[in-house]
Amino acid sequence: MLSAVSVTEGETRVDIRAQALMNRGFLRVIHTGTREQVVVMTLPADAEIGEEVHSDADQLFVVVDGNGEARVGSLELAVEAGDLVFVAAGTRHNIINRATIPLRLITVFAPPAYAPGTVIETMPVHEPPIEEPWRAFPWVPESSGLDE
């Protein structure tokens, strides 16, 4: 069993479940590779990520603790600990915490969506759906390099 102490970007082996359970902020980047990124997220009771679309990136969510709702395209799915939700690039989606306890998630972006080591302590206020949020980050390449 690995330690639940906080990790730094670039570590090779991480107890990702422990990282998700101990995350007290909204979002923490755990690992950033050339083509993927692992992030832990915590949604407070009755909170949601906010509707978004990533036109060039796939995303998957693993529910670690709590329960809620995943909206993926026209689907509305009840989710609980142990569930995995896959969101294909270009699909509108949202994750909503329907419980009175935090909803703890692991999410993987391919390609990366945030700068390595990013920590966001408080949830952002979402207005309209976010289209390609990583375009605001100049360190994320325009192309994932997968088509080359």
PyMOL commands that place a pseudoatom at each C-alpha (Angstrom):
pseudoatom trace, name=CA, resn=MET, resi=1, chain=A, elem=C, hetatm=0, pos=[0.000, 0.000, 0.000]
pseudoatom trace, name=CA, resn=LEU, resi=2, chain=A, elem=C, hetatm=0, pos=[1.307, 3.387, -0.929]
pseudoatom trace, name=CA, resn=SER, resi=3, chain=A, elem=C, hetatm=0, pos=[1.288, 6.362, 1.385]
pseudoatom trace, name=CA, resn=ALA, resi=4, chain=A, elem=C, hetatm=0, pos=[-1.527, 8.894, 1.252]
pseudoatom trace, name=CA, resn=VAL, resi=5, chain=A, elem=C, hetatm=0, pos=[0.915, 11.772, 1.598]
pseudoatom trace, name=CA, resn=SER, resi=6, chain=A, elem=C, hetatm=0, pos=[0.691, 14.484, -0.996]
pseudoatom trace, name=CA, resn=VAL, resi=7, chain=A, elem=C, hetatm=0, pos=[2.519, 13.696, -4.225]
pseudoatom trace, name=CA, resn=THR, resi=8, chain=A, elem=C, hetatm=0, pos=[4.522, 15.877, -6.520]
pseudoatom trace, name=CA, resn=GLU, resi=9, chain=A, elem=C, hetatm=0, pos=[4.222, 15.960, -10.291]
pseudoatom trace, name=CA, resn=GLY, resi=10, chain=A, elem=C, hetatm=0, pos=[6.373, 13.337, -11.969]
pseudoatom trace, name=CA, resn=GLU, resi=11, chain=A, elem=C, hetatm=0, pos=[6.253, 10.562, -9.385]
pseudoatom trace, name=CA, resn=THR, resi=12, chain=A, elem=C, hetatm=0, pos=[6.091, 7.145, -11.001]
pseudoatom trace, name=CA, resn=ARG, resi=13, chain=A, elem=C, hetatm=0, pos=[3.725, 5.337, -8.626]
pseudoatom trace, name=CA, resn=VAL, resi=14, chain=A, elem=C, hetatm=0, pos=[0.870, 6.962, -6.725]
pseudoatom trace, name=CA, resn=ASP, resi=15, chain=A, elem=C, hetatm=0, pos=[-1.956, 5.706, -4.501]
pseudoatom trace, name=CA, resn=ILE, resi=16, chain=A, elem=C, hetatm=0, pos=[-4.519, 7.542, -6.608]
pseudoatom trace, name=CA, resn=ARG, resi=17, chain=A, elem=C, hetatm=0, pos=[-7.492, 6.473, -4.492]
pseudoatom trace, name=CA, resn=ALA, resi=18, chain=A, elem=C, hetatm=0, pos=[-5.833, 7.956, -1.383]
pseudoatom trace, name=CA, resn=GLN, resi=19, chain=A, elem=C, hetatm=0, pos=[-5.059, 11.138, -3.332]
pseudoatom trace, name=CA, resn=ALA, resi=20, chain=A, elem=C, hetatm=0, pos=[-8.709, 11.457, -4.347]
pseudoatom trace, name=CA, resn=LEU, resi=21, chain=A, elem=C, hetatm=0, pos=[-9.960, 10.799, -0.815]
pseudoatom trace, name=CA, resn=MET, resi=22, chain=A, elem=C, hetatm=0, pos=[-7.605, 13.329, 0.795]
pseudoatom trace, name=CA, resn=ASN, resi=23, chain=A, elem=C, hetatm=0, pos=[-8.135, 16.068, -1.812]
pseudoatom trace, name=CA, resn=ARG, resi=24, chain=A, elem=C, hetatm=0, pos=[-9.744, 19.018, -0.018]
pseudoatom trace, name=CA, resn=GLY, resi=25, chain=A, elem=C, hetatm=0, pos=[-9.705, 21.482, -2.907]
pseudoatom trace, name=CA, resn=PHE, resi=26, chain=A, elem=C, hetatm=0, pos=[-11.649, 21.387, -6.158]
pseudoatom trace, name=CA, resn=LEU, resi=27, chain=A, elem=C, hetatm=0, pos=[-8.960, 20.077, -8.516]
pseudoatom trace, name=CA, resn=ARG, resi=28, chain=A, elem=C, hetatm=0, pos=[-5.384, 18.808, -8.260]
pseudoatom trace, name=CA, resn=VAL, resi=29, chain=A, elem=C, hetatm=0, pos=[-3.227, 17.598, -11.150]
pseudoatom trace, name=CA, resn=ILE, resi=30, chain=A, elem=C, hetatm=0, pos=[-1.450, 14.404, -10.092]
pseudoatom trace, name=CA, resn=HIS, resi=31, chain=A, elem=C, hetatm=0, pos=[0.366, 13.472, -13.299]
pseudoatom trace, name=CA, resn=THR, resi=32, chain=A, elem=C, hetatm=0, pos=[0.871, 15.049, -16.711]
pseudoatom trace, name=CA, resn=GLY, resi=33, chain=A, elem=C, hetatm=0, pos=[2.241, 13.033, -19.604]
pseudoatom trace, name=CA, resn=THR, resi=34, chain=A, elem=C, hetatm=0, pos=[2.727, 13.995, -23.205]
pseudoatom trace, name=CA, resn=ARG, resi=35, chain=A, elem=C, hetatm=0, pos=[-0.704, 12.654, -24.195]
pseudoatom trace, name=CA, resn=GLU, resi=36, chain=A, elem=C, hetatm=0, pos=[-2.625, 12.268, -20.943]
pseudoatom trace, name=CA, resn=GLN, resi=37, chain=A, elem=C, hetatm=0, pos=[-3.223, 13.848, -17.558]
pseudoatom trace, name=CA, resn=VAL, resi=38, chain=A, elem=C, hetatm=0, pos=[-4.507, 12.422, -14.261]
pseudoatom trace, name=CA, resn=VAL, resi=39, chain=A, elem=C, hetatm=0, pos=[-6.447, 14.749, -11.988]
pseudoatom trace, name=CA, resn=VAL, resi=40, chain=A, elem=C, hetatm=0, pos=[-8.343, 14.334, -8.702]
pseudoatom trace, name=CA, resn=MET, resi=41, chain=A, elem=C, hetatm=0, pos=[-11.464, 16.417, -8.131]
pseudoatom trace, name=CA, resn=THR, resi=42, chain=A, elem=C, hetatm=0, pos=[-13.791, 16.996, -5.192]
pseudoatom trace, name=CA, resn=LEU, resi=43, chain=A, elem=C, hetatm=0, pos=[-17.308, 18.350, -5.626]
pseudoatom trace, name=CA, resn=PRO, resi=44, chain=A, elem=C, hetatm=0, pos=[-19.028, 19.605, -2.471]
pseudoatom trace, name=CA, resn=ALA, resi=45, chain=A, elem=C, hetatm=0, pos=[-22.620, 18.600, -1.719]
pseudoatom trace, name=CA, resn=ASP, resi=46, chain=A, elem=C, hetatm=0, pos=[-25.079, 19.798, -4.386]
pseudoatom trace, name=CA, resn=ALA, resi=47, chain=A, elem=C, hetatm=0, pos=[-22.271, 21.149, -6.608]
pseudoatom trace, name=CA, resn=GLU, resi=48, chain=A, elem=C, hetatm=0, pos=[-21.516, 20.407, -10.244]
pseudoatom trace, name=CA, resn=ILE, resi=49, chain=A, elem=C, hetatm=0, pos=[-18.542, 20.705, -12.553]
pseudoatom trace, name=CA, resn=GLY, resi=50, chain=A, elem=C, hetatm=0, pos=[-20.583, 22.720, -15.014]
pseudoatom trace, name=CA, resn=GLU, resi=51, chain=A, elem=C, hetatm=0, pos=[-21.586, 21.778, -18.512]
pseudoatom trace, name=CA, resn=GLU, resi=52, chain=A, elem=C, hetatm=0, pos=[-18.576, 21.619, -20.833]
pseudoatom trace, name=CA, resn=VAL, resi=53, chain=A, elem=C, hetatm=0, pos=[-17.347, 20.282, -24.175]
pseudoatom trace, name=CA, resn=HIS, resi=54, chain=A, elem=C, hetatm=0, pos=[-13.776, 19.296, -25.058]
pseudoatom trace, name=CA, resn=SER, resi=55, chain=A, elem=C, hetatm=0, pos=[-13.728, 19.143, -28.862]
pseudoatom trace, name=CA, resn=ASP, resi=56, chain=A, elem=C, hetatm=0, pos=[-10.246, 17.605, -29.135]
pseudoatom trace, name=CA, resn=ALA, resi=57, chain=A, elem=C, hetatm=0, pos=[-9.931, 15.611, -25.891]
pseudoatom trace, name=CA, resn=ASP, resi=58, chain=A, elem=C, hetatm=0, pos=[-11.405, 12.480, -24.425]
pseudoatom trace, name=CA, resn=GLN, resi=59, chain=A, elem=C, hetatm=0, pos=[-12.100, 12.446, -20.695]
pseudoatom trace, name=CA, resn=LEU, resi=60, chain=A, elem=C, hetatm=0, pos=[-12.985, 9.730, -18.252]
pseudoatom trace, name=CA, resn=PHE, resi=61, chain=A, elem=C, hetatm=0, pos=[-14.220, 9.982, -14.694]
pseudoatom trace, name=CA, resn=VAL, resi=62, chain=A, elem=C, hetatm=0, pos=[-13.836, 7.362, -11.971]
pseudoatom trace, name=CA, resn=VAL, resi=63, chain=A, elem=C, hetatm=0, pos=[-16.115, 7.849, -8.965]
pseudoatom trace, name=CA, resn=VAL, resi=64, chain=A, elem=C, hetatm=0, pos=[-14.080, 7.135, -5.828]
pseudoatom trace, name=CA, resn=ASP, resi=65, chain=A, elem=C, hetatm=0, pos=[-16.531, 8.171, -3.104]
pseudoatom trace, name=CA, resn=GLY, resi=66, chain=A, elem=C, hetatm=0, pos=[-20.068, 9.530, -2.994]
pseudoatom trace, name=CA, resn=ASN, resi=67, chain=A, elem=C, hetatm=0, pos=[-22.764, 9.443, -5.631]
pseudoatom trace, name=CA, resn=GLY, resi=68, chain=A, elem=C, hetatm=0, pos=[-24.239, 11.769, -8.154]
pseudoatom trace, name=CA, resn=GLU, resi=69, chain=A, elem=C, hetatm=0, pos=[-25.278, 12.176, -11.738]
pseudoatom trace, name=CA, resn=ALA, resi=70, chain=A, elem=C, hetatm=0, pos=[-23.300, 12.131, -14.971]
pseudoatom trace, name=CA, resn=ARG, resi=71, chain=A, elem=C, hetatm=0, pos=[-24.802, 13.891, -17.968]
pseudoatom trace, name=CA, resn=VAL, resi=72, chain=A, elem=C, hetatm=0, pos=[-23.133, 12.746, -21.159]
pseudoatom trace, name=CA, resn=GLY, resi=73, chain=A, elem=C, hetatm=0, pos=[-24.754, 13.960, -24.341]
pseudoatom trace, name=CA, resn=SER, resi=74, chain=A, elem=C, hetatm=0, pos=[-28.452, 13.187, -23.954]
pseudoatom trace, name=CA, resn=LEU, resi=75, chain=A, elem=C, hetatm=0, pos=[-27.869, 10.555, -21.236]
pseudoatom trace, name=CA, resn=GLU, resi=76, chain=A, elem=C, hetatm=0, pos=[-28.444, 11.144, -17.515]
pseudoatom trace, name=CA, resn=LEU, resi=77, chain=A, elem=C, hetatm=0, pos=[-26.738, 8.436, -15.478]
pseudoatom trace, name=CA, resn=ALA, resi=78, chain=A, elem=C, hetatm=0, pos=[-26.763, 7.816, -11.732]
pseudoatom trace, name=CA, resn=VAL, resi=79, chain=A, elem=C, hetatm=0, pos=[-23.163, 7.201, -10.597]
pseudoatom trace, name=CA, resn=GLU, resi=80, chain=A, elem=C, hetatm=0, pos=[-21.608, 5.873, -7.407]
pseudoatom trace, name=CA, resn=ALA, resi=81, chain=A, elem=C, hetatm=0, pos=[-18.239, 4.732, -6.086]
pseudoatom trace, name=CA, resn=GLY, resi=82, chain=A, elem=C, hetatm=0, pos=[-16.607, 2.302, -8.494]
pseudoatom trace, name=CA, resn=ASP, resi=83, chain=A, elem=C, hetatm=0, pos=[-18.293, 3.661, -11.636]
pseudoatom trace, name=CA, resn=LEU, resi=84, chain=A, elem=C, hetatm=0, pos=[-16.356, 4.853, -14.680]
pseudoatom trace, name=CA, resn=VAL, resi=85, chain=A, elem=C, hetatm=0, pos=[-17.872, 7.351, -17.109]
pseudoatom trace, name=CA, resn=PHE, resi=86, chain=A, elem=C, hetatm=0, pos=[-16.265, 7.846, -20.518]
pseudoatom trace, name=CA, resn=VAL, resi=87, chain=A, elem=C, hetatm=0, pos=[-16.779, 11.111, -22.394]
pseudoatom trace, name=CA, resn=ALA, resi=88, chain=A, elem=C, hetatm=0, pos=[-15.698, 11.130, -26.039]
pseudoatom trace, name=CA, resn=ALA, resi=89, chain=A, elem=C, hetatm=0, pos=[-14.215, 14.303, -27.496]
pseudoatom trace, name=CA, resn=GLY, resi=90, chain=A, elem=C, hetatm=0, pos=[-16.917, 16.702, -28.668]
pseudoatom trace, name=CA, resn=THR, resi=91, chain=A, elem=C, hetatm=0, pos=[-19.557, 15.443, -26.214]
pseudoatom trace, name=CA, resn=ARG, resi=92, chain=A, elem=C, hetatm=0, pos=[-21.305, 17.912, -23.900]
pseudoatom trace, name=CA, resn=HIS, resi=93, chain=A, elem=C, hetatm=0, pos=[-21.097, 16.653, -20.316]
pseudoatom trace, name=CA, resn=ASN, resi=94, chain=A, elem=C, hetatm=0, pos=[-21.487, 17.529, -16.643]
pseudoatom trace, name=CA, resn=ILE, resi=95, chain=A, elem=C, hetatm=0, pos=[-20.953, 15.764, -13.308]
pseudoatom trace, name=CA, resn=ILE, resi=96, chain=A, elem=C, hetatm=0, pos=[-23.330, 16.691, -10.492]
pseudoatom trace, name=CA, resn=ASN, resi=97, chain=A, elem=C, hetatm=0, pos=[-23.065, 15.800, -6.802]
pseudoatom trace, name=CA, resn=ARG, resi=98, chain=A, elem=C, hetatm=0, pos=[-26.558, 14.845, -5.633]
pseudoatom trace, name=CA, resn=ALA, resi=99, chain=A, elem=C, hetatm=0, pos=[-25.435, 13.816, -2.135]
pseudoatom trace, name=CA, resn=THR, resi=100, chain=A, elem=C, hetatm=0, pos=[-24.856, 15.581, 1.166]
pseudoatom trace, name=CA, resn=ILE, resi=101, chain=A, elem=C, hetatm=0, pos=[-21.212, 14.424, 1.241]
pseudoatom trace, name=CA, resn=PRO, resi=102, chain=A, elem=C, hetatm=0, pos=[-18.396, 15.345, -1.174]
pseudoatom trace, name=CA, resn=LEU, resi=103, chain=A, elem=C, hetatm=0, pos=[-18.215, 13.513, -4.498]
pseudoatom trace, name=CA, resn=ARG, resi=104, chain=A, elem=C, hetatm=0, pos=[-14.598, 12.446, -5.039]
pseudoatom trace, name=CA, resn=LEU, resi=105, chain=A, elem=C, hetatm=0, pos=[-13.404, 11.741, -8.565]
pseudoatom trace, name=CA, resn=ILE, resi=106, chain=A, elem=C, hetatm=0, pos=[-10.358, 10.727, -10.537]
pseudoatom trace, name=CA, resn=THR, resi=107, chain=A, elem=C, hetatm=0, pos=[-10.430, 12.088, -14.064]
pseudoatom trace, name=CA, resn=VAL, resi=108, chain=A, elem=C, hetatm=0, pos=[-8.123, 11.475, -16.992]
pseudoatom trace, name=CA, resn=PHE, resi=109, chain=A, elem=C, hetatm=0, pos=[-7.784, 13.934, -19.874]
pseudoatom trace, name=CA, resn=ALA, resi=110, chain=A, elem=C, hetatm=0, pos=[-6.231, 12.962, -23.190]
pseudoatom trace, name=CA, resn=PRO, resi=111, chain=A, elem=C, hetatm=0, pos=[-4.550, 15.236, -24.164]
pseudoatom trace, name=CA, resn=PRO, resi=112, chain=A, elem=C, hetatm=0, pos=[-3.777, 17.229, -20.965]
pseudoatom trace, name=CA, resn=ALA, resi=113, chain=A, elem=C, hetatm=0, pos=[-6.098, 20.082, -20.003]
pseudoatom trace, name=CA, resn=TYR, resi=114, chain=A, elem=C, hetatm=0, pos=[-4.133, 21.892, -17.266]
pseudoatom trace, name=CA, resn=ALA, resi=115, chain=A, elem=C, hetatm=0, pos=[-0.570, 22.961, -16.591]
pseudoatom trace, name=CA, resn=PRO, resi=116, chain=A, elem=C, hetatm=0, pos=[1.477, 20.347, -14.704]
pseudoatom trace, name=CA, resn=GLY, resi=117, chain=A, elem=C, hetatm=0, pos=[1.047, 20.716, -10.946]
pseudoatom trace, name=CA, resn=THR, resi=118, chain=A, elem=C, hetatm=0, pos=[-2.118, 22.832, -11.175]
pseudoatom trace, name=CA, resn=VAL, resi=119, chain=A, elem=C, hetatm=0, pos=[-4.128, 23.092, -7.963]
pseudoatom trace, name=CA, resn=ILE, resi=120, chain=A, elem=C, hetatm=0, pos=[-7.508, 24.840, -7.929]
pseudoatom trace, name=CA, resn=GLU, resi=121, chain=A, elem=C, hetatm=0, pos=[-8.705, 25.200, -4.352]
pseudoatom trace, name=CA, resn=THR, resi=122, chain=A, elem=C, hetatm=0, pos=[-12.210, 26.529, -4.990]
pseudoatom trace, name=CA, resn=MET, resi=123, chain=A, elem=C, hetatm=0, pos=[-14.708, 25.606, -7.656]
pseudoatom trace, name=CA, resn=PRO, resi=124, chain=A, elem=C, hetatm=0, pos=[-14.933, 28.063, -10.514]
pseudoatom trace, name=CA, resn=VAL, resi=125, chain=A, elem=C, hetatm=0, pos=[-18.258, 29.721, -11.241]
pseudoatom trace, name=CA, resn=HIS, resi=126, chain=A, elem=C, hetatm=0, pos=[-19.430, 28.506, -14.632]
pseudoatom trace, name=CA, resn=GLU, resi=127, chain=A, elem=C, hetatm=0, pos=[-21.456, 30.741, -16.855]
pseudoatom trace, name=CA, resn=PRO, resi=128, chain=A, elem=C, hetatm=0, pos=[-22.240, 29.238, -20.262]
pseudoatom trace, name=CA, resn=PRO, resi=129, chain=A, elem=C, hetatm=0, pos=[-20.772, 25.840, -21.267]
pseudoatom trace, name=CA, resn=ILE, resi=130, chain=A, elem=C, hetatm=0, pos=[-16.996, 25.881, -21.556]
pseudoatom trace, name=CA, resn=GLU, resi=131, chain=A, elem=C, hetatm=0, pos=[-15.682, 25.129, -25.041]
pseudoatom trace, name=CA, resn=GLU, resi=132, chain=A, elem=C, hetatm=0, pos=[-12.128, 23.796, -25.093]
pseudoatom trace, name=CA, resn=PRO, resi=133, chain=A, elem=C, hetatm=0, pos=[-10.905, 25.192, -21.744]
pseudoatom trace, name=CA, resn=TRP, resi=134, chain=A, elem=C, hetatm=0, pos=[-7.317, 24.070, -22.383]
pseudoatom trace, name=CA, resn=ARG, resi=135, chain=A, elem=C, hetatm=0, pos=[-7.002, 26.619, -25.227]
pseudoatom trace, name=CA, resn=ALA, resi=136, chain=A, elem=C, hetatm=0, pos=[-6.521, 29.241, -22.508]
pseudoatom trace, name=CA, resn=PHE, resi=137, chain=A, elem=C, hetatm=0, pos=[-3.302, 27.451, -21.517]
pseudoatom trace, name=CA, resn=PRO, resi=138, chain=A, elem=C, hetatm=0, pos=[-0.434, 28.154, -23.962]
pseudoatom trace, name=CA, resn=TRP, resi=139, chain=A, elem=C, hetatm=0, pos=[1.608, 25.149, -22.764]
pseudoatom trace, name=CA, resn=VAL, resi=140, chain=A, elem=C, hetatm=0, pos=[-0.961, 22.681, -24.169]
pseudoatom trace, name=CA, resn=PRO, resi=141, chain=A, elem=C, hetatm=0, pos=[-0.121, 21.980, -27.828]
pseudoatom trace, name=CA, resn=GLU, resi=142, chain=A, elem=C, hetatm=0, pos=[-2.726, 22.618, -30.520]
pseudoatom trace, name=CA, resn=SER, resi=143, chain=A, elem=C, hetatm=0, pos=[-2.341, 19.024, -31.666]
pseudoatom trace, name=CA, resn=SER, resi=144, chain=A, elem=C, hetatm=0, pos=[-2.009, 15.977, -29.434]
pseudoatom trace, name=CA, resn=GLY, resi=145, chain=A, elem=C, hetatm=0, pos=[0.420, 14.559, -31.990]
pseudoatom trace, name=CA, resn=LEU, resi=146, chain=A, elem=C, hetatm=0, pos=[-1.708, 11.451, -32.348]
pseudoatom trace, name=CA, resn=ASP, resi=147, chain=A, elem=C, hetatm=0, pos=[-2.544, 12.081, -36.021]
pseudoatom trace, name=CA, resn=GLU, resi=148, chain=A, elem=C, hetatm=0, pos=[1.081, 12.406, -37.076]
for i in range(1, 148): cmd.bond("trace and resi %d" % i, "trace and resi %d" % (i + 1))
show_as sticks, trace
zoom trace
